[in-house]
Every structure is written in structure tokens, then in C-alpha cells.
Amino acid sequence: MVEKTEQASEVEAGIGASGAIQRVFEALSSAPRRRILAYLAHSSLTAGEIAARFDMSKPSISQHLNILETAGLIARERQGQFIHYSLVENNLVNTLNGFVQDVCPVSRPLKRESKALASGKSEVPPAKPQD
């Protein structure tokens, strides 16, 4: 079962909404975090699988994942020894972000790559978006 973050629960309860909104905007202000959301558009990924798509350290990726999770945009689920990250589908921000990514020339290749990876094509070269 996917763990629900405390902040996502606050938003659902209507408590701390302005703080939650601030966390969402902070999370979306970063190009790498928007790319992570695009990669998670079609399937869950481990931190290692996400890190393999970036030219940055794993601790940096972990920090980005924590910010996205705190904002309630992604959730993590332990599967054996791995933690899989996925989009929180019922989040309005993710719905709007998905729509924007469909028309964004930077995110479109990332979503195609995500879809190809989810459908089982193992040798998909990473998309090279322009940040």
C-alpha cells in the first residue's frame, strides 16, 4: 500500500492549505523535479532508476524526491529491498502538470520515454531535454 504523506493528509483535511500550496510551488519550481514527475508519468521507479536518468549525485536525487514527497506529489512504497516512487494520481497539481507536459516541448520526450519504459521496451535511450 502507498504511504500517504502528512502534508497530503493536511490538504485533504483542509488544514495548513497555504503551507501545502507553498510546498507544491516550491517543488514545481525546479526543472529536475519536473523531469522526475514526467519520468513517473507511466510507472513507478526506484531512486536508482531515476538517478540513472540524471547527471547528478544520488543524494541530490534523494533530496529532490523528498521535496516532491513532502509536497504530496509523489508517494513511496517499499517492495522488498527497494523503494518505488510513483505519482499521487488524485492530486490536482499532478493532473494539471500532466496536461502541461503533453504540450511542453521539453517534457514531451520524457513522457514518451516513460511510456516506452512502462510498456517493457528495455533499451530506451534517455531523453535529453533542454532545461
C-alpha positions as a printed Julia matrix, in Angstrom:
131×3 Matrix{Float64}:
  0.0    0.0     0.0
  1.25   3.51   -0.82
  2.2    5.61    2.2
  0.34   8.92    2.4
  2.41  11.91    3.47
  1.32  14.01    6.43
  1.12  17.08    4.2
 -1.21  15.33    1.73
 -3.46  14.41    4.65
 -3.43  18.06    5.82
 -4.54  19.24    2.4
 -7.37  16.69    2.27
 -8.5   17.8     5.71
 -8.27  21.49    4.73
 -5.63  22.12    7.4
 -2.49  24.05    6.51
 -3.6   24.61    2.93
 -1.46  27.71    2.39
  1.65  25.85    3.61
  0.79  22.91    1.38
  0.37  25.18   -1.62
  3.75  26.77   -0.88
  5.38  23.3    -0.8
  3.81  22.41   -4.15
  5.04  25.59   -5.83
  8.49  25.08   -4.32
  8.54  21.51   -5.61
  7.49  22.54   -9.11
  9.99  25.41   -9.27
 12.84  23.01  -10.05
 13.45  21.65  -13.57
 14.9   18.35  -12.25
 11.82  17.81  -10.07
  9.52  18.48  -13.05
 11.57  15.95  -15.03
 11.17  13.4   -12.22
  7.39  13.9   -12.37
  7.49  13.31  -16.13
  9.5   10.1   -15.65
  6.92   8.87  -13.15
  4.03   9.61  -15.53
  3.52   5.98  -16.59
  5.16   3.77  -13.99
  6.8    3.73  -10.62
 10.59   3.82  -10.47
 13.21   3.24   -7.82
 15.53   6.05   -6.77
 18.34   4.29   -8.63
 16.31   4.11  -11.84
 15.51   7.8   -11.53
 19.13   8.71  -10.73
 20.34   6.85  -13.84
 18.49   9.41  -15.97
 20.28  12.41  -14.42
 23.8   13.75  -14.32
 23.77  14.43  -10.56
 24.59  12.59   -7.38
 22.21  10.1    -5.77
 21.98  12.23   -2.6
 20.81  15.15   -4.76
 18.17  12.92   -6.38
 17.1   11.76   -2.92
 16.7   15.38   -1.81
 14.53  16.14   -4.87
 12.41  13.06   -4.15
 11.94  14.14   -0.54
 10.76  17.6    -1.63
  8.27  16.07   -4.09
  7.01  13.66   -1.43
  6.68  16.42    1.18
  4.61  18.41   -1.33
  2.31  15.41   -1.75
  3.12  14.99   -5.44
  4.71  11.54   -5.18
  4.44   8.6    -2.8
  6.81   5.79   -1.99
  6.16   2.12   -1.46
  8.62  -0.45   -0.19
  8.79  -3.54   -2.41
 11.31  -5.95   -0.94
 14.62  -4.14   -0.55
 13.66  -1.35   -2.94
 11.55   1.77   -2.51
  9.44   2.58   -5.55
  8.26   6.12   -6.2
  5.05   6.94   -8.07
  2.81   9.91   -8.77
 -0.06  10.62   -6.42
 -2.72  10.25   -9.1
 -5.57  12.03   -7.31
 -3.51  15.18   -6.81
 -4.93  18.08   -8.85
 -1.45  19.52   -9.36
 -0.25  16.26  -10.93
 -3.3   16.23  -13.2
 -2.57  19.77  -14.36
  1.16  19.05  -14.63
  0.41  16.01  -16.82
 -1.71  18.16  -19.11
  1.01  20.8   -19.4
  3.65  18.14  -20.08
  1.62  16.91  -23.05
  2.07  20.26  -24.77
  5.52  21.17  -23.43
  8.37  20.56  -25.91
 10.75  19.78  -23.03
  8.55  17.25  -21.24
  7.03  15.51  -24.26
 10.14  13.37  -24.96
 10.39  12.47  -21.27
  6.78  11.27  -21.2
  7.35   9.22  -24.4
 10.39   7.66  -22.76
  8.41   6.93  -19.6
  5.63   5.29  -21.63
  8.12   3.18  -23.6
  9.83   2.04  -20.4
  6.47   1.19  -18.82
  5.47  -0.89  -21.84
  8.59  -3.02  -21.46
 10.99  -1.65  -24.03
 14.21  -2.14  -22.1
 16.65  -0.31  -24.39
 15.16   3.16  -24.5
 17.85   5.89  -24.58
 17.29   8.66  -22.04
 15.63  11.77  -23.43
 17.83  14.86  -23.43
 15.5   17.75  -22.56
 16.71  21.3   -22.6
 16.4   22.77  -19.09
